[in-house]
């Protein structure tokens, strides 16, 4: 839920905030006494993780970006709509003419595989599953770091992504990878993606070659004199991972971390983005947090969706 006491139309600060001047090395996430990630999320609603050079993540994102361009270019819009539709929620292809096209990817959990609705992605199957597992692993490292920073029992947040004891895994994982192509057409005035926040636990967005992602920072006061829209992809190198909290994490921590308001601004060339969204399992119970005690993730997210009006807000 957006904070109403801050004007999100403020211009981007002229210089990056000191709190976010240094990306957090991936290996530091596993040092549970390190509070940098938590401090950045609390101060700015986002943090930046730097994956070391030589990590498979970099080669994989380069490969997927290239192959996604080829995939989108190789089929007409009419054929995509005819062949790529899927019936399940947040699964399959969606086109917003003149603005962007998206493939929503969720995996079967047992055994892990692509569902039949995504048969048109067969050539990308192995790379997408590997990418999914790498991003999920980093997401869980983030949650463990936040558990330590909040002083809660280990597993309090991460267990929400696993089936409870005695419950069979659901057919499709609730977490997802998304493949976006923003057209950035010169004759289209519409913003590629309006401001919104995500419903889940975390959103991890690899910094793209073509910038566009902006996150609204609520920072103010003595700790940081700036605030407003931050062009995160202009401030950090390609391949850095932008980490943002979602509504589920915000609510279950009593708003220790605000759900990040973010948007995508226009550029002069197309933009490919490969975000990973970590969600709690439908049947998982939200960690005790006042009025949310006893609420399932599914019920919480369904309630949130009913209050949202923007198509961007539904995801």
Backbone as numpy.savetxt, mean C-alpha at the origin, in Angstrom:
# Nx Ny Nz CAx CAy CAz Cx Cy Cz
-9.87 7.25 8.19 -10.72 8.45 8.19 -9.84 9.69 8.19
-10.16 10.63 7.32 -9.33 11.82 7.22 -9.49 12.73 8.43
-8.42 13.33 8.83 -8.50 14.32 9.90 -9.08 15.60 9.34
-10.08 16.14 10.00 -10.80 17.30 9.48 -10.19 18.62 9.92
-9.23 18.58 10.85 -8.70 19.82 11.40 -7.48 20.32 10.64
-7.14 19.68 9.53 -5.97 20.09 8.77 -6.36 20.34 7.33
-5.87 21.42 6.76 -6.17 21.77 5.38 -5.24 21.00 4.45
-5.76 19.98 3.75 -4.91 19.17 2.89 -4.71 19.80 1.52
-5.15 21.05 1.35 -4.87 21.74 0.09 -3.58 22.54 0.17
-2.88 22.49 1.31 -1.62 23.22 1.45 -0.63 22.75 0.40
0.20 23.66 -0.05 1.20 23.31 -1.04 2.29 22.45 -0.41
2.98 21.71 -1.25 4.08 20.88 -0.80 5.17 21.72 -0.15
5.72 21.31 1.00 6.79 22.07 1.62 7.98 22.22 0.67
8.71 23.32 0.73 9.81 23.54 -0.19 11.00 22.62 0.02
11.12 22.01 1.18 12.25 21.12 1.44 11.79 19.95 2.29
12.46 18.79 2.18 12.04 17.63 2.97 12.26 17.83 4.45
11.43 17.19 5.25 11.56 17.31 6.70 12.74 16.49 7.20
13.38 16.97 8.22 14.55 16.28 8.78 14.20 14.89 9.31
12.98 14.72 9.79 12.59 13.42 10.34 12.70 12.33 9.28
12.44 12.68 8.02 12.46 11.70 6.95 13.67 11.85 6.03
14.72 12.50 6.48 15.86 12.76 5.61 16.65 11.51 5.28
16.59 10.51 6.16 17.36 9.29 5.94 16.43 8.08 5.87
16.35 7.42 4.72 15.56 6.19 4.66 16.09 5.14 5.64
15.21 4.29 6.10 15.57 3.26 7.06 16.07 2.03 6.32
17.30 1.59 6.58 17.79 0.37 5.92 16.90 -0.82 6.28
16.64 -1.66 5.29 15.77 -2.82 5.49 16.21 -3.66 6.69
17.52 -3.85 6.82 18.00 -4.71 7.90 17.70 -4.12 9.28
17.52 -2.78 9.36 17.22 -2.17 10.66 15.82 -2.51 11.16
14.92 -2.93 10.25 13.57 -3.28 10.68 13.60 -4.47 11.63
14.62 -5.30 11.49 14.69 -6.50 12.33 15.39 -6.24 13.67
15.88 -5.02 13.86 16.46 -4.62 15.14 15.33 -3.99 15.95
14.71 -4.76 16.80 13.45 -4.34 17.41 13.61 -3.21 18.42
14.85 -2.88 18.77 15.05 -1.71 19.63 15.13 -0.42 18.83
15.12 -0.54 17.49 15.20 0.62 16.62 13.80 1.24 16.47
13.66 2.50 16.84 12.36 3.16 16.82 12.18 4.10 15.62
13.12 4.11 14.69 13.06 5.07 13.59 11.77 4.95 12.77
11.41 3.71 12.45 10.21 3.51 11.63 8.98 4.05 12.32
8.81 3.70 13.58 7.65 4.17 14.33 7.63 5.69 14.42
8.79 6.29 14.67 8.86 7.75 14.79 8.49 8.44 13.49
8.96 7.90 12.37 8.62 8.50 11.08 7.13 8.39 10.80
6.54 7.22 11.05 5.11 7.06 10.81 4.30 7.98 11.70
4.71 8.15 12.95 3.97 9.02 13.86 4.10 10.48 13.47
5.28 10.87 13.01 5.51 12.28 12.66 4.89 12.66 11.33
4.91 11.74 10.36 4.56 12.11 8.99 3.50 11.26 8.33
3.08 10.18 8.96 2.13 9.24 8.36 2.76 8.34 7.29
4.04 8.50 7.02 4.73 7.58 6.12 6.18 7.45 6.58
6.81 6.39 6.12 8.23 6.16 6.34 8.80 5.60 5.04
10.11 5.65 4.91 10.76 5.14 3.71 11.78 4.09 4.10
11.68 2.91 3.48 12.60 1.81 3.73 13.51 1.64 2.52
14.81 1.53 2.76 15.78 1.35 1.67 16.22 -0.11 1.62
15.94 -0.75 0.50 16.34 -2.14 0.29 17.77 -2.15 -0.24
18.66 -2.98 0.32 20.06 -2.95 -0.09 20.24 -3.34 -1.56
21.23 -2.75 -2.20 21.54 -3.10 -3.58 21.90 -4.57 -3.65
21.53 -5.21 -4.73 21.79 -6.64 -4.87 20.66 -7.52 -4.37
19.72 -6.93 -3.64 18.55 -7.69 -3.17 17.69 -8.05 -4.38
17.13 -9.22 -4.36 16.29 -9.70 -5.46 15.13 -8.75 -5.76
14.70 -8.02 -4.76 13.60 -7.07 -4.92 13.83 -6.12 -6.09
15.04 -5.60 -6.24 15.31 -4.60 -7.28 15.20 -5.20 -8.68
15.82 -6.35 -8.89 15.73 -7.00 -10.19 14.29 -7.35 -10.53
13.57 -7.80 -9.51 12.19 -8.22 -9.73 11.28 -7.05 -10.09
11.43 -5.92 -9.41 10.59 -4.77 -9.74 10.91 -4.24 -11.14
12.18 -4.22 -11.52 12.55 -3.80 -12.87 11.90 -4.71 -13.91
11.96 -6.01 -13.66 11.38 -6.98 -14.60 9.88 -6.81 -14.69
9.22 -6.69 -13.55 7.77 -6.57 -13.55 7.31 -5.27 -14.20
7.99 -4.17 -13.94 7.61 -2.91 -14.57 7.67 -3.02 -16.09
8.73 -3.63 -16.59 8.87 -3.79 -18.04 7.78 -4.70 -18.60
7.54 -5.81 -17.91 6.58 -6.79 -18.42 5.14 -6.30 -18.27
4.88 -5.49 -17.27 3.53 -4.92 -17.13 3.24 -3.96 -18.27
4.22 -3.16 -18.65 4.04 -2.27 -19.81 3.71 -3.10 -21.05
4.46 -4.17 -21.25 4.22 -5.04 -22.41 2.84 -5.69 -22.34
2.44 -6.10 -21.14 1.14 -6.72 -20.96 0.01 -5.77 -21.32
0.05 -4.56 -20.77 -1.00 -3.59 -21.04 -1.02 -3.17 -22.51
0.15 -3.07 -23.12 0.23 -2.60 -24.50 -0.18 -3.67 -25.50
-0.13 -4.93 -25.10 -0.33 -6.01 -26.05 -1.78 -6.39 -26.32
-2.70 -5.75 -25.62 -4.11 -6.10 -25.75 -4.94 -4.82 -25.84
-5.93 -4.83 -26.74 -6.79 -3.66 -26.88 -7.68 -3.52 -25.65
-8.17 -2.30 -25.43 -9.05 -2.07 -24.29 -10.28 -2.96 -24.34
-10.85 -3.13 -25.53 -12.05 -3.96 -25.67 -11.74 -5.41 -25.30
-10.60 -5.91 -25.74 -10.22 -7.29 -25.41 -9.96 -7.45 -23.93
-9.33 -6.43 -23.32 -9.07 -6.51 -21.88 -10.38 -6.62 -21.11
-11.33 -5.79 -21.44 -12.60 -5.81 -20.72 -13.31 -7.15 -20.91
-13.16 -7.73 -22.09 -13.83 -8.99 -22.39 -13.13 -10.17 -21.74
-11.80 -10.19 -21.77 -11.04 -11.36 -21.36 -10.55 -11.30 -19.92
-10.37 -10.09 -19.37 -9.68 -9.97 -18.11 -10.60 -9.73 -16.92
-11.90 -9.70 -17.14 -12.80 -9.45 -16.02 -12.77 -10.62 -15.05
-12.95 -10.34 -13.77 -13.04 -11.37 -12.74 -14.20 -11.03 -11.82
-14.81 -12.06 -11.26 -16.04 -11.83 -10.50 -15.79 -11.48 -9.04
-14.68 -11.92 -8.49 -14.44 -11.69 -7.06 -14.07 -10.23 -6.79
-14.37 -9.77 -5.57 -14.07 -8.38 -5.20 -12.56 -8.17 -5.18
-12.13 -7.03 -5.74 -10.71 -6.68 -5.79 -9.88 -7.77 -6.47
-10.39 -8.27 -7.55 -9.67 -9.29 -8.30 -9.95 -9.10 -9.77
-8.88 -8.93 -10.56 -9.05 -8.78 -11.99 -8.72 -7.39 -12.49
-9.25 -7.07 -13.67 -8.86 -5.87 -14.40 -9.92 -4.78 -14.28
-9.44 -3.54 -14.17 -10.34 -2.40 -14.15 -9.74 -1.28 -14.98
-10.55 -0.68 -15.84 -10.11 0.43 -16.69 -10.89 1.68 -16.34
-10.16 2.78 -16.10 -10.76 4.11 -15.99 -10.29 4.87 -17.22
-11.13 4.94 -18.27 -10.69 5.47 -19.56 -10.01 6.83 -19.45
-8.86 6.94 -20.08 -8.11 8.18 -20.11 -7.32 8.48 -18.85
-7.49 7.67 -17.81 -6.84 7.95 -16.53 -5.85 6.86 -16.14
-6.34 5.63 -15.97 -5.45 4.55 -15.54 -6.11 3.21 -15.79
-5.29 2.17 -15.76 -5.79 0.81 -15.75 -5.09 0.05 -14.64
-5.82 -0.91 -14.07 -5.35 -1.59 -12.87 -5.64 -3.07 -12.96
-4.70 -3.88 -12.47 -4.99 -5.29 -12.23 -4.86 -5.54 -10.74
-5.92 -6.07 -10.14 -5.95 -6.42 -8.73 -5.58 -7.90 -8.60
-4.56 -8.19 -7.81 -4.04 -9.56 -7.71 -4.14 -10.06 -6.27
-4.87 -11.13 -6.09 -4.88 -11.86 -4.82 -4.54 -13.31 -5.12
-3.87 -13.96 -4.20 -3.39 -15.31 -4.43 -4.20 -16.34 -3.63
-4.32 -17.53 -4.21 -4.81 -18.66 -3.43 -3.81 -18.94 -2.31
-4.31 -19.38 -1.18 -3.43 -19.53 -0.03 -2.91 -20.95 0.18
-3.66 -21.96 -0.23 -3.24 -23.32 0.08 -3.67 -24.28 -1.03
-2.73 -24.65 -1.94 -1.36 -24.14 -2.03 -1.35 -22.74 -2.65
-0.27 -22.02 -2.42 -0.18 -20.66 -2.94 -0.09 -20.68 -4.47
-0.99 -19.97 -5.12 -1.00 -19.96 -6.58 -1.90 -18.84 -7.06
-1.83 -18.56 -8.36 -2.73 -17.58 -8.96 -4.10 -18.22 -9.13
-5.19 -17.50 -8.84 -6.53 -18.05 -9.06 -6.85 -18.09 -10.56
-7.78 -18.92 -10.99 -8.10 -19.03 -12.42 -8.58 -17.72 -13.04
-9.15 -16.83 -12.23 -9.63 -15.55 -12.77 -8.49 -14.70 -13.33
-7.25 -15.00 -12.92 -6.09 -14.23 -13.37 -5.27 -15.01 -14.40
-5.93 -15.87 -15.17 -5.22 -16.69 -16.15 -4.49 -15.84 -17.18
-4.98 -14.62 -17.43 -4.32 -13.75 -18.41 -2.94 -13.28 -17.93
-2.62 -13.53 -16.65 -1.31 -13.17 -16.11 -0.37 -14.38 -16.03
-0.70 -15.45 -16.72 0.05 -16.70 -16.59 1.55 -16.50 -16.83
1.91 -15.66 -17.80 3.33 -15.46 -18.11 4.07 -14.73 -16.98
3.34 -14.05 -16.13 3.94 -13.31 -15.01 3.82 -14.07 -13.69
3.26 -15.26 -13.72 2.91 -15.98 -12.50 4.08 -16.08 -11.52
5.19 -16.63 -11.95 6.30 -16.88 -11.03 6.86 -15.59 -10.45
7.02 -14.56 -11.30 7.55 -13.29 -10.82 6.59 -12.62 -9.84
5.29 -12.69 -10.13 4.32 -12.05 -9.25 4.24 -12.74 -7.89
4.28 -14.06 -7.87 4.24 -14.77 -6.60 5.50 -14.47 -5.78
6.65 -14.42 -6.43 7.88 -14.09 -5.71 7.83 -12.66 -5.18
7.35 -11.73 -6.00 7.23 -10.34 -5.58 6.27 -10.22 -4.39
5.14 -10.90 -4.49 4.17 -10.90 -3.40 4.81 -11.36 -2.10
5.56 -12.44 -2.14 6.16 -12.99 -0.93 7.24 -12.08 -0.34
8.02 -11.43 -1.21 9.02 -10.48 -0.72 8.34 -9.30 -0.03
7.31 -8.74 -0.66 6.64 -7.58 -0.09 5.87 -7.95 1.18
5.29 -9.12 1.20 4.61 -9.56 2.41 5.61 -9.72 3.56
6.78 -10.29 3.25 7.80 -10.45 4.28 8.26 -9.12 4.85
8.46 -8.12 3.98 8.86 -6.78 4.46 7.73 -6.17 5.29
6.49 -6.37 4.86 5.35 -5.84 5.61 5.29 -6.41 7.02
5.54 -7.71 7.14 5.51 -8.33 8.46 6.67 -7.84 9.32
7.83 -7.57 8.70 8.94 -6.97 9.45 8.54 -5.59 9.99
7.81 -4.83 9.17 7.33 -3.52 9.62 6.41 -3.68 10.83
5.46 -4.62 10.75 4.53 -4.81 11.86 5.26 -5.23 13.13
6.26 -6.11 13.01 7.02 -6.52 14.20 7.75 -5.34 14.82
8.30 -4.46 13.96 8.97 -3.26 14.46 7.99 -2.37 15.21
6.76 -2.24 14.70 5.77 -1.40 15.35 5.26 -2.04 16.65
5.16 -3.37 16.67 4.80 -4.05 17.92 5.80 -3.72 19.02
7.09 -3.79 18.68 8.12 -3.49 19.67 8.04 -2.03 20.11
7.83 -1.13 19.17 7.77 0.30 19.49 6.58 0.62 20.38
5.46 -0.09 20.18 4.25 0.16 20.97 4.23 -0.61 22.28
5.21 -1.51 22.44 5.29 -2.26 23.68 4.21 -3.31 23.85
3.66 -3.79 22.73 2.63 -4.82 22.82 3.27 -6.20 22.66
2.55 -7.23 23.01 3.05 -8.59 22.91 3.40 -8.93 21.48
4.54 -9.60 21.29 4.95 -10.01 19.96 3.86 -10.85 19.31
3.50 -10.51 18.08 2.45 -11.23 17.37 1.10 -10.56 17.43
0.96 -9.50 18.23 -0.34 -8.83 18.37 -0.85 -8.34 17.02
0.01 -7.75 16.20 -0.40 -7.24 14.90 -0.25 -8.30 13.81
0.87 -9.01 13.82 1.14 -9.95 12.73 0.16 -11.11 12.70
-0.34 -11.51 13.86 -1.25 -12.67 13.88 -2.55 -12.37 13.15
-2.88 -11.10 12.95 -4.10 -10.74 12.23 -4.04 -11.15 10.76
-2.84 -11.40 10.27 -2.70 -11.81 8.87 -2.73 -13.32 8.71
-2.83 -14.07 9.83 -2.83 -15.53 9.82 -4.19 -16.05 10.30
-4.63 -17.20 9.77 -5.91 -17.76 10.24 -5.82 -18.13 11.73
-6.86 -17.84 12.51 -6.86 -18.25 13.91 -6.81 -19.77 14.03
-6.42 -20.26 15.19 -6.37 -21.70 15.42 -7.73 -22.34 15.14
-7.68 -23.45 14.40 -8.91 -24.18 14.11 -9.70 -23.65 12.95
-9.22 -22.58 12.30 -9.91 -22.01 11.15 -9.09 -22.29 9.89
-9.72 -22.85 8.89 -9.02 -23.16 7.64 -8.69 -21.88 6.90
-7.56 -21.86 6.17 -7.24 -20.68 5.37 -8.34 -20.40 4.36
-8.68 -19.14 4.16 -9.68 -18.84 3.15 -9.05 -18.99 1.77
-9.88 -19.16 0.78 -9.38 -19.51 -0.54 -8.45 -18.45 -1.10
-8.85 -17.18 -1.00 -8.03 -16.08 -1.50 -7.50 -15.25 -0.34
-6.22 -14.94 -0.39 -5.65 -14.08 0.64 -6.30 -12.71 0.56
-6.42 -12.05 1.69 -7.00 -10.70 1.69 -5.99 -9.64 1.27
-4.70 -9.90 1.45 -3.66 -8.97 1.00 -3.55 -9.05 -0.52
-2.99 -8.00 -1.14 -2.97 -7.99 -2.60 -1.81 -7.18 -3.16
-1.45 -7.52 -4.37 -0.56 -6.72 -5.21 -1.42 -6.06 -6.27
-1.08 -4.84 -6.62 -1.82 -4.15 -7.68 -0.85 -3.65 -8.73
-1.25 -3.78 -9.96 -0.47 -3.29 -11.10 -1.20 -2.09 -11.67
-0.60 -0.92 -11.55 -1.20 0.31 -12.06 -0.42 0.84 -13.25
-1.15 1.28 -14.26 -0.56 2.14 -15.29 -1.38 3.42 -15.35
-0.73 4.53 -14.97 -1.35 5.85 -15.07 -0.97 6.43 -16.42
-1.98 6.78 -17.23 -1.71 7.20 -18.61 -1.03 8.57 -18.70
-1.44 9.49 -17.84 -0.92 10.87 -17.88 -1.03 11.48 -19.28
-2.21 11.35 -19.85 -2.44 11.88 -21.19 -2.47 13.41 -21.16
-1.89 14.06 -22.17 -1.83 15.53 -22.15 -3.19 16.21 -22.23
-4.20 15.54 -22.80 -5.52 16.15 -22.95 -6.50 15.75 -21.85
-5.97 15.11 -20.78 -6.81 14.71 -19.66 -6.45 15.52 -18.43
-7.42 16.27 -17.92 -7.14 17.14 -16.78 -7.33 16.42 -15.45
-8.00 15.29 -15.46 -8.31 14.60 -14.21 -7.05 14.14 -13.49
-7.08 14.23 -12.17 -5.97 13.72 -11.35 -5.97 12.20 -11.45
-4.80 11.57 -11.63 -4.76 10.11 -11.77 -5.37 9.36 -10.60
-5.19 9.87 -9.39 -5.76 9.22 -8.21 -5.99 10.29 -7.15
-7.24 10.50 -6.78 -7.58 11.55 -5.81 -7.14 11.14 -4.41
-7.10 12.13 -3.50 -6.63 11.85 -2.14 -7.57 10.87 -1.43
-6.97 9.94 -0.73 -7.70 8.90 -0.01 -6.75 8.23 0.98
-7.25 7.38 1.84 -6.39 6.51 2.62 -6.88 5.08 2.48
-6.00 4.12 2.78 -6.30 2.72 2.56 -6.92 2.10 3.79
-7.69 1.03 3.57 -8.45 0.43 4.65 -7.66 -0.57 5.49
-6.61 -1.14 4.93 -5.95 -2.26 5.56 -4.96 -1.89 6.65
-4.00 -2.80 6.87 -2.96 -2.58 7.87 -1.87 -1.66 7.34
-1.31 -2.00 6.19 -0.20 -1.26 5.61 -0.32 -1.20 4.10
0.21 -0.15 3.52 0.42 -0.06 2.07 1.91 0.17 1.85
2.53 -0.67 1.03 3.94 -0.53 0.68 4.03 -0.23 -0.82
4.63 0.92 -1.15 4.70 1.36 -2.54 6.15 1.58 -2.94
6.70 0.74 -3.81 8.05 1.00 -4.31 8.09 2.32 -5.07
9.06 3.16 -4.76 9.20 4.44 -5.44 9.42 4.20 -6.93
8.59 4.80 -7.77 8.59 4.52 -9.19 9.58 5.41 -9.95
9.90 4.98 -11.17 10.79 5.78 -12.01 10.13 7.09 -12.40
8.82 7.08 -12.61 8.06 8.29 -12.91 7.34 8.72 -11.64
7.68 9.88 -11.13 7.13 10.32 -9.85 5.66 10.68 -9.97
5.00 10.75 -8.84 3.59 11.11 -8.81 2.97 10.93 -7.43
3.47 9.97 -6.65 2.90 9.71 -5.34 3.19 10.85 -4.38
2.14 11.34 -3.74 2.26 12.35 -2.70 1.55 11.86 -1.45
2.16 12.14 -0.29 1.57 11.78 1.00 1.40 13.06 1.81
0.25 13.18 2.46 0.02 14.37 3.27 0.60 14.17 4.66
1.48 15.10 5.07 2.12 15.04 6.38 1.43 16.01 7.33
1.07 15.49 8.50 0.42 16.32 9.52 1.41 16.94 10.49
2.71 16.77 10.22 3.70 17.22 11.18 3.61 18.73 11.39
3.89 19.16 12.62 3.85 20.58 12.96 4.51 20.78 14.32
4.69 22.02 14.70 5.23 22.33 16.01 6.75 22.28 16.05
7.29 22.10 17.27 8.74 22.18 17.45 9.49 21.09 16.71
8.89 19.91 16.62 9.61 18.80 16.03 9.81 18.98 14.53
8.85 19.57 13.87 8.93 19.75 12.42 8.08 20.94 12.02
8.65 21.96 11.45 7.91 23.18 11.14 7.09 23.10 9.87
7.22 22.00 9.12 6.51 21.92 7.84 5.32 20.99 7.95
4.56 20.93 6.90 3.40 20.04 6.82 2.72 20.27 5.49
2.04 19.27 4.99 1.38 19.39 3.70 1.74 18.22 2.80
1.51 18.40 1.51 1.77 17.33 0.56 3.27 17.17 0.32
3.74 15.94 0.46 5.16 15.63 0.28 5.32 14.76 -0.97
6.15 15.20 -1.90 6.43 14.43 -3.12 7.46 13.36 -2.79
7.00 12.25 -2.24 7.94 11.27 -1.71 8.83 10.66 -2.78
8.33 10.51 -3.98 9.14 9.88 -5.03 10.18 10.83 -5.60
10.02 12.11 -5.40 11.05 13.07 -5.82 12.16 13.19 -4.78
11.85 12.83 -3.54 12.82 12.98 -2.46 13.68 11.74 -2.24
13.26 10.61 -2.81 13.95 9.35 -2.55 14.24 8.63 -3.85
15.18 7.73 -3.81 15.62 7.06 -5.03 14.63 5.98 -5.46
14.68 5.65 -6.75 13.85 4.59 -7.28 14.17 3.29 -6.54
13.13 2.56 -6.18 13.32 1.30 -5.47 13.19 1.41 -3.97
13.30 2.64 -3.42 12.96 2.80 -2.00 11.48 2.45 -1.83
11.11 1.96 -0.66 9.73 1.56 -0.42 9.07 2.56 0.53
7.98 3.17 0.06 7.20 4.08 0.89 6.21 3.24 1.70
6.26 3.38 3.02 5.40 2.61 3.93 4.35 3.56 4.50
3.08 3.16 4.38 1.99 3.98 4.91 1.05 3.12 5.74
0.59 3.66 6.84 -0.39 2.97 7.68 -1.77 3.08 7.05
-2.58 2.04 7.26 -3.97 2.06 6.82 -4.92 2.22 7.99
-6.22 2.26 7.68 -7.23 2.49 8.71 -7.24 1.40 9.79
-7.05 0.14 9.39 -7.09 -0.94 10.38 -5.99 -0.76 11.42
-4.76 -0.48 10.96 -3.66 -0.28 11.89 -3.90 0.96 12.75
-4.42 2.02 12.13 -4.67 3.25 12.88 -5.66 3.01 14.01
-6.75 2.35 13.70 -7.80 2.15 14.70 -7.35 1.19 15.80
-6.65 0.11 15.43 -6.27 -0.89 16.43 -5.18 -0.39 17.36
-4.45 0.68 16.95 -3.42 1.26 17.82 -3.91 2.53 18.50
-5.22 2.79 18.45 -5.73 4.00 19.07 -5.20 5.25 18.40
-5.00 5.18 17.08 -4.47 6.28 16.26 -3.06 6.69 16.67
-2.29 5.71 17.19 -0.86 5.97 17.37 -0.23 6.26 16.01
-0.78 5.64 14.97 -0.35 5.89 13.59 -1.59 6.27 12.78
-1.57 7.46 12.18 -2.70 7.88 11.37 -2.66 7.21 10.00
-3.82 6.83 9.50 -3.91 6.29 8.15 -3.49 7.38 7.17
-2.52 7.07 6.33 -1.91 8.08 5.47 -2.85 8.52 4.35
-3.07 9.81 4.26 -3.80 10.37 3.11 -2.78 10.55 1.99
-3.08 9.98 0.84 -2.14 10.07 -0.28 -2.91 10.20 -1.59
-2.19 10.61 -2.62 -2.77 10.80 -3.93 -1.68 10.64 -4.98
-2.09 10.58 -6.23 -1.13 10.53 -7.34 -1.38 11.74 -8.23
-0.34 12.56 -8.38 -0.42 13.74 -9.24 0.00 13.40 -10.67
-0.38 14.27 -11.58 -0.05 14.06 -12.99 1.45 14.21 -13.23
1.91 13.51 -14.26 3.26 13.67 -14.79 3.12 13.81 -16.29
4.22 13.94 -16.98 4.15 14.13 -18.43 4.30 12.82 -19.20
4.64 11.75 -18.49 4.81 10.44 -19.13 4.06 9.40 -18.30
3.73 8.24 -18.88 3.02 7.20 -18.12 3.81 6.76 -16.89
3.08 6.28 -15.89 3.68 5.84 -14.63 3.20 4.43 -14.30
4.14 3.56 -13.99 3.83 2.21 -13.54 4.07 2.13 -12.04
3.13 1.55 -11.31 3.27 1.41 -9.87 2.84 0.01 -9.45
3.57 -0.56 -8.45 3.34 -1.94 -8.03 3.14 -2.02 -6.51
2.11 -1.39 -5.97 1.93 -1.39 -4.51 1.50 -2.75 -3.97
1.86 -2.97 -2.71 1.41 -4.15 -1.97 0.58 -3.68 -0.79
-0.61 -4.24 -0.62 -1.50 -3.86 0.48 -1.66 -5.04 1.43
-1.19 -4.86 2.66 -1.30 -5.90 3.67 -2.62 -5.73 4.42
-3.42 -6.78 4.42 -4.72 -6.76 5.08 -4.78 -7.85 6.14
-5.59 -7.61 7.16 -5.90 -8.67 8.11 -6.84 -9.68 7.49
-6.85 -10.89 8.00 -7.78 -11.91 7.52 -9.21 -11.49 7.88
-10.17 -11.88 7.05 -11.56 -11.50 7.29 -12.03 -11.88 8.68
-11.66 -13.08 9.12 -12.18 -13.59 10.38 -11.35 -13.18 11.58
-10.23 -12.48 11.35 -9.35 -12.09 12.46 -10.03 -11.03 13.32
-9.71 -11.07 14.60 -10.23 -10.08 15.54 -9.22 -8.95 15.66
-9.72 -7.74 15.62 -8.85 -6.59 15.84 -8.29 -6.64 17.25
-7.01 -6.27 17.40 -6.40 -6.23 18.72 -7.20 -5.28 19.61
-7.29 -5.56 20.91 -8.08 -4.69 21.80 -7.68 -3.23 21.68
-8.66 -2.39 21.40 -8.43 -0.95 21.31 -9.73 -0.23 21.61
-10.13 -0.25 22.86 -11.34 0.44 23.27 -12.59 -0.11 22.60
-13.27 0.73 21.86 -14.57 0.36 21.30 -14.48 -0.69 20.21
-13.27 -0.96 19.70 -13.14 -1.93 18.63 -12.96 -3.35 19.16
-12.94 -3.55 20.45 -12.74 -4.88 21.01 -13.85 -5.81 20.52
-13.46 -6.97 19.97 -14.43 -7.93 19.50 -14.90 -7.72 18.08
-14.32 -6.77 17.35 -14.71 -6.50 15.97 -13.85 -7.32 15.01
-14.46 -7.96 14.05 -13.66 -8.67 13.05 -13.16 -7.68 12.01
-12.10 -8.06 11.34 -11.55 -7.21 10.28 -12.59 -6.98 9.19
-13.30 -8.03 8.81 -14.30 -7.88 7.75 -15.39 -6.90 8.14
-15.92 -7.02 9.36 -16.98 -6.11 9.79 -16.48 -4.67 9.85
-15.28 -4.49 10.35 -14.71 -3.15 10.43 -14.57 -2.54 9.04
-14.00 -3.31 8.10 -13.77 -2.77 6.76 -15.08 -2.56 6.00
-16.05 -3.43 6.21 -17.36 -3.23 5.58 -18.01 -1.94 6.08
-17.90 -1.69 7.38 -18.45 -0.45 7.94 -17.75 0.77 7.34
-16.43 0.69 7.19 -15.67 1.80 6.62 -16.08 2.06 5.18
-16.26 1.00 4.41 -16.64 1.17 3.00 -17.99 1.85 2.86
-18.91 1.52 3.75 -20.24 2.13 3.68 -20.19 3.62 3.92
-19.16 4.11 4.61 -19.05 5.54 4.91 -18.30 6.30 3.84
-17.77 5.60 2.85 -16.92 6.25 1.85 -17.70 6.47 0.56
-17.37 7.59 -0.10 -18.08 7.95 -1.33 -17.19 7.91 -2.56
-15.89 8.13 -2.40 -14.98 8.15 -3.54 -14.61 6.74 -3.94
-14.49 6.49 -5.25 -14.07 5.16 -5.73 -12.69 4.83 -5.20
-11.83 5.84 -5.03 -10.50 5.59 -4.48 -10.58 5.13 -3.03
-11.58 5.61 -2.30 -11.71 5.29 -0.88 -12.15 3.86 -0.63
-12.66 3.17 -1.64 -13.22 1.85 -1.42 -12.17 0.79 -1.24
-10.92 1.10 -1.54 -9.90 0.05 -1.53 -8.95 0.21 -0.36
